[in-house]
Amino acid sequence: GMTIAVIDAGFRDADSNPAFNYLFSSGKVLGTWDFVDGNDSVYDNGQHGLWVLSIIASNIQGVLVGVAPEASFYLFRTENTSSEYLIEEDNWVSAAEYADSAGVDILTTSLGYKTFTDTNMNHTYADMDGNTTRISRGADKAAGKGMLVVNSAGNAGGSSWQYIVAPADGDSVLAVGSVDDSENYSSFSSTGPSSDGQIKPNVAAMGGGTTTITTFGGTQTGSGTSFAAPLIAGLAACLWQAHPNAASMDVFNAIQQSSSQYSNPDDLLGYGIPNFMTAHYILAGLPATNDEDGDGVPDVDDKCLLTPFPVIVGTDGCPVNFELNSFLEAMENPFGSSLSYLYYSESDERLEVSFFDILGKKVAEREITLVGEAYNTIVLAGLDDLSQGLYIVKIKSGEKRGSRKLIKY
């Protein structure tokens, strides 16, 4: 399993919150420490960490299940919400050192630093170069030890500061910006680049209107990059567990490369919104066009994986009701040098028919025009060039598509 350290400002009453009954009853909280007060009690200060943790670890069926409820956790309090001093950055570095010694895989933090109670301690944008602030240097050091370091980008997007905050500027820190449920940039999300010109944030996730657990075990919605970061951290844990031999930076790079605007990053969303199926294929060395269930929809876009043959699916890979189903079922199987049969169509249709070998290579394609409310003679000729064996025939009609396995004799 994967181990995640959540570093925050406190996890008030998490040990008695019904959302975490499974977490505690199964012994998945491996350790706690309060670096502010110097004890192991992290459940009597602040709710922010509770909300963050719930996005990953809550487990109330039918209410809210986090993205990685089977992970194990260390919970660290490093932030003092009553004031802001540089010692909190030192606390964070101490927590990261503890996490490293405990064998933690992923550090996730929804904290950031730019200004302080003592203004003489304030950072400047020039300091956001990944090499100046204590916390950013510590975060890069933690990444160098083999941990995946995930951090919220910050909520300064609508302020005069505007930019990311430390440690999101670290070059080995996966900084996470925010989008809403329509995948639009959240105006509060801190922007890039870092002062030394790095693409920041690295990626983005839903931090606008994200559902979390309340102190009493109910649900609520909240907004902030604080809620985007744990989504990425939890999904990263699932991805990494599927590829246990990958290095942390392999996981980092796969997540980044899978993102929606990887080829055209910007200062709002960085490389964009990750697709973790694509990231999985990157780590597995599989092509992005891989279609495990053979329904004509690449797995990276398929929202209904392993749809059985010969169910007809839409462009999202999910089953739809359409007469193509009967069209596929009517196909001669096995077939010889041609496929021909009589088929009644209820509507005018234009079909694209493609044949693929077992390696996924397209070996033949045909077009068919059906006349509605009539019997149509279907002839797919010229298939004698295909060698004997198993083929997948895929049919598209507008937004509908389906597939079936056929044997050539």
N, C-alpha and C positions, 0 to 999 in steps of 0.2 A: 504493500500500500504506500501511498504518498503521505508525507508529513508537511504541514503548512504552519508557519508561524505568522500569527496576526499581531501586528504591532499597532497600538492605538492608545486612546485616552481612558480606557476602562470598559468593562463589560458588565454593567450593573445588572445584578440578579440573573445573570445567564445560567448559573448553576441551579436555579429553581424555575426557570422559564420552560414551559411545556414544549416549546419548539426544539429544545435541546435535550429532552429526556433520553433519546436514543444516543446522543453524543456522550453523555455522562454515564449512562447505564452500561454502555459497551466499552467504557474505558478509553475513549478516543481523545480525551484531553490528557496529554502526556506530562504537562507541566505548566506552571504559571509563575510569573514574577512581576512585581510592581517596582520598577526602577526609580519611581518618584519617591515612594514612601519606604522602600527598602524591605518589603515583605512579600509573601506569596499570595496575598489577597488582591485579586483584580476585579472582584465582583461588587465592590462597594463604591466605585467611582465611575461616573460618566456612562451615558447610554450609547454614545457614538460607536464604540467597538462592538456593542451588542447588535446594532443594526448591520454593521459591516459583516460580522460573523454569520448572521442569519442568512445572508445572500449565498454563502458557501455551504453552511452546515446545518441549517434548520431542516427539520424532518417531521412535519405533520401532514400525513397523507390527506389530500383533498383541501388543504389550506395553503401550505407553502413548503416545498422541498427545495433545498439549496442545490447548487450545481455540482457539489462534490461531498455529499453527506457521509460517504464512507472513508473520507480522509481522516488522518489523525492530526491533532493540533497542539501547538504551544501558544499560550495567550500571554502577551507582554504589554504592560502599561508603561509608556515612556513619556506621555504628554501630560502636563499639568494645565488643566483648563482655566485655572484661576490667574495665571500669568504666563508670560512668554519670555523665556530666557534661553541663551545658547546651550545651557546645560541639558536641555531637552534633546538637542542634537547628539550630545554625548551619551545621553540615556539610550537613544536609538542605536548608536554604534555598539554600546554594551549589549543591547538585546540581540543585535545581529551576531555578535561574537558568541553569545550564549547559544543562539540557534545553530551556528556552525558546529559548536562543540557537541550539540545534541543530534547532529545528523539530519537537520531539517533540509527538505528539498526546495521549498518555495517560501520566500518572504513576501508578504503582502502588507502594504501600509497605505492608509488613507489619511496621511498627514503631510504637511508641507511647511516650509519656513522661508520667510522673506523679511518680515519686520518683527520687532521685539518691544517688550515693555520698556527696556532701556534702549532708547533710539541709537545709542552709540554702537549697539550690536547689529544694527540693521544691515541686511545684505543689499547689494545693488544688482541691477540686471547684469552688469559686467561680471558679477560673481557667479552667474548661472552658466558657467562654462564646464561644469562637471569635475573641475579640478581644484576648486577654491574652498567651498564650504566643507565643514567637518563631516556633515551627514552624507554629502554626495561622494566624498572621497571614501567614506566608510561603506557606502552602498556599492560602489564599484569594487571595493576590496572583497565584500561579501560575494558578489558575482564571480569574482576571480577564484573564490574558494569552491565554486561549483553549485551555488544556489541560484535559482531563478528569482530575481528581484523585481517585483511588480509594485508600482507606486502610482497613486493618483496624480494627474497633471497639475491639479489646483483649480480653484474656483475664482480666478482673478480676471476672467475674460471680459467682464463688463466694467472693470476698474481702470484707473490710470496706469496701474502696473501692467496688466494685460497678460504678461508672459507666465510660463511655467515657473514653479517654485521648487526649491531643493527638497528632496534629492532627485526630482524628476529629470534634472539636467544631466545626471550621470550617463556616460556613454554606454554603460552596460545595464542600465535600468530601463525596464519596459514601462515607459510612462503612458498612462491611459487617460485619454480625453473622453468627453461625453457626447452622446447623441440621444435623441428622444426615440419614442417607439416607431417613428416614421423614418428613422435613420438620418435625421437632420441634425446638424451641429447645434449643440446647446450653447446659448449665448454666454453663459457663465463660465464655460470651460476655458481654462488657460491655454494660450496659444504658444506656438513656437516662433522662430527657432530658438535654440539655446544661444547664448551670447557668442559661442564659438562656431555657430552655423550648423549645428546638427539638426536633423529632422526631429522635431518634437511637437506634440506628443508622438510616440511611436505608433500607437493604434488607438482605437476608440471603441467604446461599448455603451450600452444603455445606462446612462446616469440621470436621465430626465424622466421622472415619474416611475422610479424603480420601486418594486414592492419589497418591504422588509417586515420583520417581526417587531411588534411593540413590546414594551416591558412586561405586559400581562399575557403575551402569547397570541395576541390578535395580529392583524396585518394593517399596514399603512403604506402610503407611497411617499417617497422623498426624492430630492434631487441633489446632485453633486457628483463630481468626479470620484468622491469617496465611495459611491455605489457602483461605479463603472469598474474600478480596479479589482474588487473581489470577484466580479463576474469573470474577468480574464484570468485571475489567479486560480479559481476553481476549475475552469475549463482547461487551463494549462496542466493542472494536476491530472485530469482525466486523460489528456493527450499524452503526457509523459509516462503515465502508468502503462499505456498501450505500447510505449517504446522505451522500455527500461534501460536499454543500452545507450540511449541518446545522451549527449552532454547537455548541460543547461543552456548553453548558447546555441546548440542545435535546435532546441525547443523554441528559444527566443526568436531565432531567425526564421523558423518554419511559420510561427504565428505571424510574424511581420510580412513574410513573403506571401502568405495566404490572403492578405488583406485586400479590400475592395479597390483601393487606389494605389496599389504597390508601384505601378509603373508611372504614376503621376502624383506623388505625395504633395501635401500642402501644409500650411502652418496651423490649420484648424483641426484636422483629423489625422495628421501625419500620413501614415500609409493606409489608413482607413479602418474599416470594420473587418476583423478576422473571420475567416471561414474555417472552422476547426476540422471539417472533413478534408478540405484542401490541405491543411497543415499536416493531417494524418498521412495523406498520400505523399506529401513532400518527404516526410520522415521515412515512409515505407518504400520510397523510390517508385511509386506507381504513377501512371499518367493521369492527368487531370480529367481525362475522358473516361476513366474506368467506370463501368456500368455493371455492377455485380449481379443485379437481378435481371439484367437484360431487357428492361422495359423501355429503352430508348432515351432515358433521362440519366445523364451522368450523375454518379453518386453525390458529387459535390453540390448538386442542385436538387437532389431527390429528397423530398420531405417524407416519403413513405418507402423506406428501403425494404428490400426483400419482398416486394409485391409479387405474388406467385403468377406464373404463366397460366393462361394467356390473358390476364386481366388488362383491360384498357385503362391507360392513365392519362392525366393531363400533363401540362408542361412542368408541374411541380412533382410529378412522379406518383401522385395519389390516384386511386381508382375513380373513374368516371363512368356514367352510364351512356353507352354509345353503341351503335350497331356494328362498329368495327370489331367488337367482340365476336359476333357471329361470323363476320367476314374471316377472321383468323381461324375460327373453329372449322370453317368450311374448307379450308385449304387441305389439299391432298398431302398425306404424310404416311409413308415416305413418298418422295417425288422423283421423277426421272429427268428427261431432257427439257421438260416444260411443265408448267402448272396450268391446268384449265378446268373450269367448272362454271356452272350456272349460279348466279347470285342475285337475289331480289334486294334492291336498295329502296329504302323509303324516301330518300332525298338525293338531290344532286350532290355529288362529292367528287373531289379531285384527290387522289391518293398518291403518295410517294412510297414506293416499296423498295427496300434495300435489303440485301443479303450480306451477312457478315460471317467470316469463318471463326473458329474457336479462339483465334488470337486477337479478334476484334477488328480485323481488316475487312473493309468493304470490298466485296468481290463482284457485286452486280447490283444494278438499280434499274427500276422501271417506274413509269407513271401510268396511272389508270384513271379514267374518267367514268364515273357511274351516273346513269340517268335515273332520276328519282321516280318512284312508284312504277318500277318496271324491272323485268328480269334482264340482267346483264350477263353476257358471255365473257368471262374473265379468262384471258390468255396471257400467261407470262412465259414467253418463248425464249429460245436461245440460252437455256441453262445447261446445255450439254457440255460446256467448257468447264463447269464446276466438277471437281473431283468428288468421289464418294466420301461421305462423312457427315458430320453434324454441322448445321448452320443455324443461325438466328436470323429470322426475317423480322424486320422492323417496319411498321407502317405508320405514316403520319397523314393526318387530314386536318388542316388548319391547326388549331391548338390541341387537338387530340392525337394521341399516339399509343401504340401497343406493339407487342412483340410475341413471337412464338418460336420454339425450337422445332426445326424440321430436319429430316434425314434425307440426304441424296443417295440414291442407290445406283 
